[in-house]
Amino acid sequence: MSDNAVEDAPESTGGGAGLHVRVDHELCGGMGYCHDAAPTVFELRSDDKSWVRDHVDWSTVDRAEVQEAASMCPWRAIEVTED
């Protein structure tokens, strides 16, 4: 688990380099499709929810990979926005 995450938080957010990612934990079913598509951005934790990883080097993140991860979520729990 990350240093600053609270396992019962209603969401997980992260971003940089003009990309913002949010996982709604009330919707997340913990299937891990997002992690499979973008493992440098998402991780599954002990609460069976997907979290945006801490310490992501956002300047190297493949934006298309993150968008694909969001589109694969059957619960539409992931929101990706760009500046």
LUMDREN-628331 format. One line per field, with one value per residue: z, y, x of N, C-alpha, C, CB in turn; residue in three letters. Coordinates in steps of 0.2 Angstrom, whole numbers, plus 5000, padded with zeros to 4 digits. Glycine has a CB too. Layout:
BEGIN
n_Z: (Z:...) $
n_Y: (Y:...) $
n_X: (X:...) $
ca_Z: (Z:...) $
ca_Y: (Y:...) $
ca_X: (X:...) $
c_Z: (Z:...) $
c_Y: (Y:...) $
c_X: (X:...) $
cb_Z: (Z:...) $
cb_Y: (Y:...) $
cb_X: (X:...) $
rest: (ALA:...) $
% end
This chain:
BEGIN
n_Z: (5000:4997:5004:5007:5005:5009:5013:5013:5006:4995:4982:4971:4965:4953:4943:4930:4919:4911:4911:4920:4931:4938:4950:4954:4969:4974:4963:4957:4953:4955:4945:4938:4925:4921:4926:4919:4907:4909:4918:4923:4929:4936:4950:4959:4975:4992:4996:4986:4976:4962:4961:4958:4955:4966:4964:4950:4934:4926:4914:4905:4903:4893:4885:4877:4881:4894:4892:4885:4896:4904:4896:4896:4908:4915:4924:4922:4931:4930:4926:4914:4911:4901:4900) $
n_Y: (4994:5011:5026:5037:5034:5030:5016:5015:5026:5036:5038:5038:5047:5055:5062:5072:5082:5087:5077:5069:5058:5048:5037:5030:5023:5019:5014:5005:4988:4980:4972:4973:4976:4988:4989:4979:4985:4997:4996:5004:5014:5010:5001:4986:4985:4979:4981:4977:4986:4997:5008:5023:5023:5029:5041:5041:5043:5054:5061:5051:5043:5033:5041:5036:5022:5024:5029:5019:5009:5015:5014:5001:4997:4989:4995:5009:5016:5024:5040:5050:5064:5078:5092) $
n_X: (5004:5002:5011:5003:4990:4973:4964:4950:4946:4935:4939:4953:4966:4976:4989:4998:5008:4998:4988:4975:4969:4956:4949:4934:4930:4918:4912:4921:4925:4935:4941:4953:4956:4960:4973:4979:4980:4986:4999:5008:5002:4990:4986:4981:4974:4974:4961:4954:4952:4955:4969:4976:4993:5006:5019:5020:5028:5023:5027:5031:5020:5010:4997:4986:4986:4981:4969:4963:4963:4954:4942:4941:4935:4922:4913:4914:4922:4933:4939:4946:4955:4961:4972) $
ca_Z: (5000:4997:5010:5008:5003:5014:5010:5013:5002:4990:4976:4970:4959:4951:4936:4929:4912:4908:4911:4926:4932:4944:4950:4959:4972:4975:4957:4955:4955:4956:4940:4936:4918:4920:4928:4914:4901:4910:4924:4926:4931:4940:4954:4963:4982:4997:4997:4980:4972:4958:4963:4954:4958:4968:4961:4943:4930:4921:4908:4901:4903:4886:4886:4874:4886:4900:4889:4884:4902:4907:4892:4897:4915:4914:4929:4921:4937:4929:4923:4912:4907:4899:4900) $
ca_Y: (5000:5018:5029:5042:5031:5027:5011:5016:5032:5035:5038:5038:5052:5056:5065:5076:5083:5088:5071:5068:5051:5047:5030:5030:5017:5016:5010:5000:4981:4977:4966:4973:4977:4994:4987:4975:4989:5002:4994:5009:5019:5008:4995:4983:4984:4974:4982:4974:4992:4999:5014:5027:5023:5035:5042:5039:5048:5056:5063:5045:5039:5033:5043:5031:5017:5026:5030:5012:5006:5018:5012:4993:4996:4988:4999:5016:5019:5028:5046:5053:5071:5081:5099) $
ca_X: (5000:5006:5012:4998:4983:4968:4961:4943:4945:4930:4942:4960:4967:4983:4990:5003:5009:4992:4984:4972:4965:4952:4946:4929:4930:4911:4910:4926:4923:4942:4943:4960:4957:4964:4980:4982:4981:4991:5001:5013:4997:4985:4987:4975:4977:4971:4954:4951:4950:4960:4971:4981:4999:5010:5025:5020:5032:5018:5029:5032:5014:5006:4990:4982:4986:4977:4962:4961:4962:4947:4937:4940:4932:4915:4909:4915:4924:4939:4939:4953:4954:4967:4972) $
c_Z: (5000:5003:5012:5007:5009:5011:5009:5009:4997:4983:4976:4964:4958:4944:4936:4921:4908:4908:4919:4926:4938:4944:4956:4962:4974:4968:4955:4958:4956:4951:4938:4929:4917:4921:4922:4908:4902:4917:4927:4930:4937:4944:4958:4970:4986:4998:4991:4975:4968:4961:4958:4958:4961:4964:4953:4939:4924:4914:4903:4900:4896:4887:4883:4878:4892:4898:4888:4891:4905:4903:4893:4904:4914:4919:4927:4927:4936:4924:4921:4908:4906:4898:4893) $
c_Y: (5006:5021:5034:5040:5029:5022:5012:5023:5031:5036:5039:5043:5053:5060:5070:5077:5083:5082:5070:5062:5051:5040:5031:5024:5014:5012:5004:4993:4977:4971:4967:4975:4983:4993:4983:4979:4994:5001:4999:5014:5017:5002:4993:4983:4979:4975:4980:4980:4994:5006:5017:5026:5029:5035:5039:5045:5049:5058:5057:5041:5039:5035:5038:5025:5018:5026:5023:5008:5009:5015:5004:4992:4995:4992:5007:5019:5024:5034:5049:5059:5074:5089:5102) $
c_X: (5004:5006:5006:4991:4979:4964:4953:4941:4940:4933:4950:4961:4975:4984:4996:5004:5003:4987:4981:4968:4962:4948:4940:4928:4923:4909:4915:4924:4930:4944:4950:4961:4961:4972:4983:4984:4986:4994:5006:5008:4993:4988:4981:4978:4973:4964:4950:4948:4956:4962:4976:4988:5002:5016:5026:5024:5027:5020:5031:5026:5011:4999:4985:4981:4981:4970:4959:4959:4955:4941:4936:4936:4924:4910:4910:4917:4930:4937:4945:4951:4961:4966:4972) $
cb_Z: (5006:4991:5010:5004:4998:5018:5013:5019:4999:4991:4972:4969:4961:4951:4935:4932:4909:4901:4909:4928:4931:4945:4952:4956:4979:4976:4951:4958:4950:4963:4935:4938:4914:4925:4934:4911:4899:4910:4924:4921:4926:4936:4959:4961:4985:5004:4998:4981:4976:4950:4970:4952:4954:4976:4965:4940:4928:4924:4909:4904:4908:4883:4883:4867:4888:4903:4883:4880:4907:4906:4885:4898:4919:4916:4936:4917:4942:4925:4927:4907:4912:4892:4904) $
cb_Y: (5000:5022:5033:5048:5026:5033:5004:5016:5035:5040:5045:5031:5059:5050:5069:5074:5077:5090:5065:5074:5045:5053:5024:5033:5018:5022:5015:5002:4978:4974:4967:4967:4978:5000:4983:4970:4992:5009:4988:5012:5023:5005:4996:4976:4991:4974:4990:4969:4998:5000:5013:5034:5019:5034:5038:5039:5045:5061:5067:5041:5041:5026:5050:5029:5015:5032:5034:5008:5008:5026:5013:4990:5003:4981:4998:5019:5014:5024:5051:5048:5076:5078:5102) $
cb_X: (4995:5003:5018:5000:4983:4964:4962:4940:4951:4925:4939:4963:4964:4987:4984:5010:5014:4993:4987:4968:4970:4947:4950:4922:4934:4906:4910:4933:4919:4942:4938:4964:4950:4962:4980:4977:4974:4988:5005:5017:4993:4979:4993:4973:4977:4975:4953:4945:4947:4959:4975:4980:5004:5011:5031:5013:5039:5013:5036:5038:5009:5007:4989:4984:4993:4980:4962:4967:4967:4947:4939:4947:4933:4913:4911:4909:4926:4944:4934:4956:4950:4970:4978) $
rest: (MET:SER:ASP:ASN:ALA:VAL:GLU:ASP:ALA:PRO:GLU:SER:THR:GLY:GLY:GLY:ALA:GLY:LEU:HIS:VAL:ARG:VAL:ASP:HIS:GLU:LEU:CYS:GLY:GLY:MET:GLY:TYR:CYS:HIS:ASP:ALA:ALA:PRO:THR:VAL:PHE:GLU:LEU:ARG:SER:ASP:ASP:LYS:SER:TRP:VAL:ARG:ASP:HIS:VAL:ASP:TRP:SER:THR:VAL:ASP:ARG:ALA:GLU:VAL:GLN:GLU:ALA:ALA:SER:MET:CYS:PRO:TRP:ARG:ALA:ILE:GLU:VAL:THR:GLU:ASP) $
% end
